[in-house]
Amino acid sequence: MDKQFCKIINKTMSWAEAIKASAQTLLEENYFNENYVIEMIENVKKFGSYIVIAPKIALPHASYSKNVFKGGFSITIFPLGIDFQASSGPVYILVTISSTNNEEHLQRLKEISSKLSNQAVVTSLLEAQSSEIVWEKWNEVT
């Protein structure tokens, strides 16, 4: 993952705005089109906060489709928290995923879940003061 896909947004926003913000760099780099962002938002409207996979962590994504051109992910930290109406409380880390096929999607989920299951990684991401530190902390653990 390139550094440009890590960012910190210190602004209050709705969960839909947060998904858009977390997807922005991947969108700009042509990983997917606007329709994929709309699909991610519609999935949350339809299925609820299922993308909140652990306290403080959400994985916005939609099914691979003609709207996805490349597989990748971005990490966005929201120090003020985002309310997804999840029973576990606000979300502070959004990892936005795009995949071009099911195998890639499962591999990406495995990699991301492995890192985020390490509480030291989660804590260091939450304490990061810059996008570069987010990138460094993510890449410290293999």
Accessible surface in RSA format (square Angstrom, percent):
REM  Atomic radii and reference values for relative SASA: ProtOr
REM  Chains: A
REM  Algorithm: Lee & Richards
REM  Probe-radius: 1.40
REM  Slices: 20
REM RES _ NUM      All-atoms   Total-Side   Main-Chain    Non-polar    All polar
REM                ABS   REL    ABS   REL    ABS   REL    ABS   REL    ABS   REL
RES MET A   1    70.98  36.8   3.59   2.4  67.38 160.4  18.38  15.6  52.59  69.7
RES ASP A   2    78.53  55.0  69.67  69.3   8.86  20.9  19.74  46.5  58.78  58.6
RES LYS A   3    89.96  43.9  85.91  52.7   4.04   9.6  48.91  44.0  41.04  43.7
RES GLN A   4    83.71  46.8  63.24  46.2  20.46  48.7  35.83  76.3  47.87  36.3
RES PHE A   5    12.31   6.2  10.79   6.7   1.52   4.0  11.95   7.2   0.36   1.0
RES CYS A   6     4.04   3.1   0.00   0.0   4.04   9.5   0.00   0.0   4.04   4.4
RES LYS A   7    40.59  19.8  40.59  24.9   0.00   0.0  31.29  28.2   9.30   9.9
RES ILE A   8    43.27  24.6  19.64  14.6  23.62  56.9  19.64  14.1  23.62  64.1
RES ILE A   9    32.04  18.2  29.02  21.6   3.02   7.3  31.87  23.0   0.17   0.5
RES ASN A  10   108.00  74.5  77.94  75.3  30.06  72.4  21.65  52.1  86.35  83.5
RES LYS A  11   128.62  62.7 124.31  76.3   4.31  10.3  73.82  66.4  54.80  58.4
RES THR A  12   108.83  77.4  92.28  93.6  16.55  39.5  71.20  95.6  37.63  56.9
RES MET A  13    28.46  14.7  13.89   9.2  14.57  34.7  20.39  17.3   8.07  10.7
RES SER A  14    56.84  48.0  42.29  56.4  14.55  33.5  49.22 104.8   7.62  10.7
RES TRP A  15    51.88  20.8  51.28  24.8   0.61   1.4  24.38  13.0  27.51  44.6
RES ALA A  16    23.62  21.7  23.62  36.5   0.00   0.0  23.62  33.3   0.00   0.0
RES GLU A  17    90.60  52.0  87.30  66.0   3.30   7.9  31.96  61.8  58.63  47.9
RES ALA A  18     0.00   0.0   0.00   0.0   0.00   0.0   0.00   0.0   0.00   0.0
RES ILE A  19     0.14   0.1   0.14   0.1   0.00   0.0   0.14   0.1   0.00   0.0
RES LYS A  20   112.85  55.1 110.58  67.9   2.27   5.4  55.61  50.1  57.24  61.0
RES ALA A  21    20.62  19.0  12.76  19.7   7.86  17.9  20.33  28.6   0.29   0.8
RES SER A  22     0.00   0.0   0.00   0.0   0.00   0.0   0.00   0.0   0.00   0.0
RES ALA A  23     0.24   0.2   0.24   0.4   0.00   0.0   0.24   0.3   0.00   0.0
RES GLN A  24    73.27  41.0  73.25  53.5   0.02   0.0  26.85  57.2  46.41  35.2
RES THR A  25    18.52  13.2  18.52  18.8   0.00   0.0   7.71  10.4  10.80  16.3
RES LEU A  26     0.50   0.3   0.50   0.4   0.00   0.0   0.50   0.4   0.00   0.0
RES LEU A  27    32.59  18.1  23.88  17.1   8.71  21.9  23.88  16.8   8.71  23.4
RES GLU A  28   118.65  68.1  82.30  62.3  36.36  86.6  37.89  73.3  80.76  65.9
RES GLU A  29    71.66  41.1  65.03  49.2   6.62  15.8   4.95   9.6  66.71  54.5
RES ASN A  30    89.79  61.9  89.61  86.6   0.18   0.4  22.38  53.9  67.41  65.2
RES TYR A  31    35.82  16.7  35.82  20.4   0.00   0.0   3.19   2.4  32.63  40.2
RES PHE A  32     1.06   0.5   0.00   0.0   1.06   2.8   0.00   0.0   1.06   3.0
RES ASN A  33    44.89  31.0  42.22  40.8   2.67   6.4  25.60  61.6  19.29  18.6
RES GLU A  34   102.96  59.1 101.71  76.9   1.25   3.0  50.16  97.0  52.80  43.1
RES ASN A  35    77.46  53.4  76.41  73.8   1.05   2.5   9.66  23.2  67.80  65.5
RES TYR A  36     1.19   0.6   1.19   0.7   0.00   0.0   0.12   0.1   1.07   1.3
RES VAL A  37     5.67   3.7   5.67   5.1   0.00   0.0   5.67   4.9   0.00   0.0
RES ILE A  38    92.68  52.7  91.96  68.5   0.72   1.7  92.68  66.7   0.00   0.0
RES GLU A  39    49.81  28.6  47.22  35.7   2.59   6.2  33.26  64.3  16.54  13.5
RES MET A  40     1.67   0.9   0.56   0.4   1.10   2.6   0.60   0.5   1.07   1.4
RES ILE A  41    13.06   7.4  13.06   9.7   0.00   0.0  13.06   9.4   0.00   0.0
RES GLU A  42    82.05  47.1  80.89  61.2   1.16   2.8  33.97  65.7  48.08  39.3
RES ASN A  43    33.11  22.8  33.10  32.0   0.01   0.0   0.11   0.3  33.00  31.9
RES VAL A  44    10.01   6.6   7.01   6.3   2.99   7.2   7.01   6.1   2.99   8.1
RES LYS A  45   132.64  64.7  97.09  59.6  35.55  84.6  62.58  56.3  70.06  74.6
RES LYS A  46   158.68  77.4 122.73  75.3  35.95  85.6  78.40  70.6  80.29  85.5
RES PHE A  47   120.46  60.3  91.93  56.9  28.53  74.3  99.00  60.0  21.46  61.4
RES GLY A  48    33.58  41.4   0.00   N/A  33.58  41.4  31.82  87.3   1.76   3.9
RES SER A  49    32.51  27.5  20.78  27.7  11.73  27.0   1.48   3.1  31.03  43.5
RES TYR A  50    92.10  43.0  63.52  36.1  28.59  74.4  72.96  54.8  19.14  23.6
RES ILE A  51     1.96   1.1   1.06   0.8   0.90   2.2   1.96   1.4   0.00   0.0
RES VAL A  52    23.05  15.2   4.10   3.7  18.95  45.7   4.10   3.6  18.95  51.4
RES ILE A  53    82.38  46.9  45.90  34.2  36.47  87.9  53.15  38.3  29.23  79.3
RES ALA A  54    35.82  32.9  28.15  43.4   7.66  17.4  35.75  50.3   0.07   0.2
RES PRO A  55    86.63  63.1  81.10  73.9   5.53  20.1  81.10  67.0   5.53  34.4
RES LYS A  56    87.62  42.7  87.57  53.7   0.05   0.1  39.69  35.7  47.93  51.1
RES ILE A  57     4.12   2.3   4.12   3.1   0.00   0.0   4.12   3.0   0.00   0.0
RES ALA A  58     0.00   0.0   0.00   0.0   0.00   0.0   0.00   0.0   0.00   0.0
RES LEU A  59     4.56   2.5   4.56   3.3   0.00   0.0   4.56   3.2   0.00   0.0
RES PRO A  60     0.74   0.5   0.03   0.0   0.71   2.6   0.74   0.6   0.00   0.0
RES HIS A  61    35.64  19.5  34.79  24.2   0.85   2.2  18.45  19.0  17.19  20.0
RES ALA A  62     5.75   5.3   0.56   0.9   5.19  11.8   1.73   2.4   4.02  10.7
RES SER A  63    83.26  70.4  71.06  94.8  12.20  28.1  40.11  85.4  43.15  60.5
RES TYR A  64   100.18  46.8  86.10  49.0  14.08  36.6  53.19  40.0  46.99  57.9
RES SER A  65    45.48  38.4  22.69  30.3  22.79  52.5  37.21  79.2   8.27  11.6
RES LYS A  66   180.73  88.2 153.02  93.9  27.71  66.0 109.11  98.2  71.61  76.3
RES ASN A  67    11.24   7.8  11.24  10.9   0.00   0.0   0.00   0.0  11.24  10.9
RES VAL A  68    11.94   7.9   0.03   0.0  11.91  28.7   0.03   0.0  11.91  32.3
RES PHE A  69    95.84  47.9  69.58  43.1  26.25  68.3  74.66  45.3  21.17  60.6
RES LYS A  70    91.86  44.8  88.52  54.3   3.34   7.9  58.05  52.3  33.81  36.0
RES GLY A  71    20.99  25.9   0.00   N/A  20.99  25.9   0.01   0.0  20.98  47.0
RES GLY A  72     9.42  11.6   0.00   N/A   9.42  11.6   9.42  25.9   0.00   0.0
RES PHE A  73    17.92   9.0  14.26   8.8   3.67   9.5  14.26   8.6   3.67  10.5
RES SER A  74     0.53   0.5   0.53   0.7   0.00   0.0   0.53   1.1   0.00   0.0
RES ILE A  75     0.00   0.0   0.00   0.0   0.00   0.0   0.00   0.0   0.00   0.0
RES THR A  76     0.04   0.0   0.04   0.0   0.00   0.0   0.00   0.0   0.04   0.1
RES ILE A  77     1.69   1.0   1.69   1.3   0.00   0.0   1.69   1.2   0.00   0.0
RES PHE A  78     0.46   0.2   0.46   0.3   0.00   0.0   0.46   0.3   0.00   0.0
RES PRO A  79    58.59  42.7  33.87  30.9  24.72  89.9  40.17  33.2  18.42 114.5
RES LEU A  80   102.91  57.3  73.50  52.6  29.40  73.9  76.42  53.7  26.49  71.3
RES GLY A  81    11.05  13.6   0.00   N/A  11.05  13.6   1.54   4.2   9.51  21.3
RES ILE A  82     0.69   0.4   0.20   0.2   0.49   1.2   0.69   0.5   0.00   0.0
RES ASP A  83    86.49  60.6  76.90  76.5   9.59  22.7  35.41  83.3  51.08  50.9
RES PHE A  84     5.84   2.9   0.00   0.0   5.84  15.2   0.20   0.1   5.64  16.1
RES GLN A  85   147.71  82.6 116.09  84.8  31.62  75.3  48.52 103.3  99.20  75.2
RES ALA A  86    18.16  16.7   4.24   6.6  13.91  31.7   5.54   7.8  12.61  33.4
RES SER A  87   130.75 110.5  81.34 108.6  49.41 113.8  59.78 127.3  70.96  99.4
RES SER A  88    52.42  44.3  20.10  26.8  32.31  74.4  30.44  64.8  21.98  30.8
RES GLY A  89    24.88  30.7   0.00   N/A  24.88  30.7  24.33  66.8   0.55   1.2
RES PRO A  90    62.70  45.7  60.24  54.9   2.46   8.9  60.58  50.0   2.12  13.2
RES VAL A  91     0.00   0.0   0.00   0.0   0.00   0.0   0.00   0.0   0.00   0.0
RES TYR A  92    54.05  25.2  54.05  30.8   0.00   0.0  23.79  17.9  30.26  37.3
RES ILE A  93     0.00   0.0   0.00   0.0   0.00   0.0   0.00   0.0   0.00   0.0
RES LEU A  94     0.00   0.0   0.00   0.0   0.00   0.0   0.00   0.0   0.00   0.0
RES VAL A  95     0.00   0.0   0.00   0.0   0.00   0.0   0.00   0.0   0.00   0.0
RES THR A  96     0.00   0.0   0.00   0.0   0.00   0.0   0.00   0.0   0.00   0.0
RES ILE A  97     0.35   0.2   0.35   0.3   0.00   0.0   0.35   0.3   0.00   0.0
RES SER A  98     0.14   0.1   0.00   0.0   0.14   0.3   0.14   0.3   0.00   0.0
RES SER A  99     3.85   3.3   1.65   2.2   2.19   5.1   1.65   3.5   2.19   3.1
RES THR A 100    58.56  41.6  37.32  37.8  21.23  50.6  27.95  37.5  30.61  46.3
RES ASN A 101    67.84  46.8  67.84  65.6   0.00   0.0  28.34  68.2  39.50  38.2
RES ASN A 102    76.89  53.0  75.46  72.9   1.43   3.4  16.52  39.8  60.37  58.3
RES GLU A 103   142.09  81.6 135.03 102.2   7.06  16.8  50.77  98.2  91.32  74.6
RES GLU A 104    44.47  25.5  37.87  28.7   6.59  15.7  23.85  46.1  20.62  16.8
RES HIS A 105    29.40  16.1  29.40  20.4   0.00   0.0  14.78  15.2  14.62  17.0
RES LEU A 106   102.13  56.9  97.19  69.5   4.93  12.4  97.58  68.5   4.55  12.2
RES GLN A 107   108.20  60.5 105.42  77.0   2.77   6.6  44.99  95.8  63.20  47.9
RES ARG A 108    38.68  16.2  36.25  18.5   2.43   5.8   2.41   3.3  36.27  22.0
RES LEU A 109    43.82  24.4  43.62  31.2   0.20   0.5  43.82  30.8   0.00   0.0
RES LYS A 110   143.82  70.2 134.27  82.4   9.55  22.7  88.89  80.0  54.93  58.5
RES GLU A 111    71.57  41.1  64.07  48.5   7.49  17.8  28.64  55.4  42.93  35.1
RES ILE A 112     0.00   0.0   0.00   0.0   0.00   0.0   0.00   0.0   0.00   0.0
RES SER A 113    51.06  43.1  46.93  62.6   4.12   9.5  33.44  71.2  17.61  24.7
RES SER A 114    68.96  58.3  53.19  71.0  15.77  36.3  29.39  62.6  39.57  55.4
RES LYS A 115    19.77   9.6  19.27  11.8   0.50   1.2   9.63   8.7  10.13  10.8
RES LEU A 116    12.60   7.0   3.18   2.3   9.41  23.7   3.62   2.5   8.97  24.1
RES SER A 117    92.99  78.6  54.59  72.9  38.41  88.5  48.44 103.2  44.55  62.4
RES ASN A 118    55.69  38.4  47.64  46.0   8.05  19.4  17.53  42.2  38.16  36.9
RES GLN A 119   119.71  66.9 114.60  83.8   5.11  12.2  64.30 136.9  55.41  42.0
RES ALA A 120    72.06  66.3  57.17  88.2  14.89  33.9  65.08  91.6   6.98  18.5
RES VAL A 121     3.88   2.6   2.20   2.0   1.67   4.0   3.86   3.4   0.01   0.0
RES VAL A 122     5.28   3.5   5.28   4.8   0.00   0.0   5.28   4.6   0.00   0.0
RES THR A 123    53.42  38.0  52.99  53.7   0.43   1.0  40.78  54.8  12.64  19.1
RES SER A 124    24.34  20.6  20.16  26.9   4.18   9.6  20.23  43.1   4.11   5.8
RES LEU A 125     0.00   0.0   0.00   0.0   0.00   0.0   0.00   0.0   0.00   0.0
RES LEU A 126    51.02  28.4  28.11  20.1  22.91  57.6  28.15  19.8  22.87  61.6
RES GLU A 127   115.39  66.2 101.88  77.1  13.50  32.2  44.49  86.1  70.90  57.9
RES ALA A 128     9.58   8.8   0.00   0.0   9.58  21.8   2.58   3.6   7.00  18.5
RES GLN A 129   153.87  86.0 124.20  90.8  29.67  70.6  51.97 110.6 101.90  77.3
RES SER A 130    44.41  37.5  39.07  52.1   5.34  12.3  40.56  86.4   3.85   5.4
RES SER A 131    43.21  36.5  38.62  51.5   4.59  10.6  22.95  48.9  20.26  28.4
RES GLU A 132    84.32  48.4  79.76  60.3   4.56  10.9  25.79  49.9  58.53  47.8
RES ILE A 133    59.70  34.0  59.70  44.5   0.00   0.0  59.70  43.0   0.00   0.0
RES VAL A 134     0.00   0.0   0.00   0.0   0.00   0.0   0.00   0.0   0.00   0.0
RES TRP A 135    65.58  26.3  65.58  31.7   0.00   0.0  65.58  35.0   0.00   0.0
RES GLU A 136    73.16  42.0  69.10  52.3   4.05   9.6  22.08  42.7  51.08  41.7
RES LYS A 137    62.36  30.4  61.24  37.6   1.12   2.7  18.99  17.1  43.37  46.2
RES TRP A 138     2.41   1.0   2.41   1.2   0.00   0.0   0.54   0.3   1.87   3.0
RES ASN A 139    61.51  42.4  42.23  40.8  19.29  46.4  21.28  51.2  40.24  38.9
RES GLU A 140   114.57  65.8  80.48  60.9  34.08  81.1  39.17  75.8  75.40  61.6
RES VAL A 141    47.94  31.5  44.14  40.0   3.81   9.2  47.70  41.4   0.24   0.7
RES THR A 142   156.77 111.5 105.86 107.3  50.91 121.3  97.20 130.6  59.57  90.1
END  Absolute sums over single chains surface
CHAIN  1 A     7165.9       5862.1       1303.8       3808.2       3357.8
END  Absolute sums over all chains
TOTAL          7165.9       5862.1       1303.8       3808.2       3357.8
